[in-house]
């Protein structure tokens, strides 16, 4: 079957659609961060993580454990660098633990 000039792959169509919708793009980036978080830090830390939000290139992570929050604050620069590397095209400025 010949490809027409205006045919898109599903990936191209989703990329075009998400770039037009800021809210959708933000939600997709949040989902990506959540996936990266769980694959990088494992089940235990993920279970103690209440929420992960992205707002104006700042990642907000809310924990159910104050001990874990303190430990993550001690390693804040390393955690930020890991998230920045894995979120490559999206610029992350800061990470805030609550």
NORNOR-V924437 format. One record per run of one state. SS is the DSSP state (@ for helix, = for strand, . for the rest). FROM is the first residue (numbers start at 0). TO is the last residue. Records with the same first field share a line. If there is no record, write none. Layout:
SS=FROM-TO ; FROM-TO
This chain:
.=0-8 ; 20-20 ; 47-47 ; 55-56 ; 63-64 ; 74-74 ; 86-92 ; 97-97
@=9-19 ; 21-46 ; 65-73 ; 75-85
==48-54 ; 57-62 ; 93-96
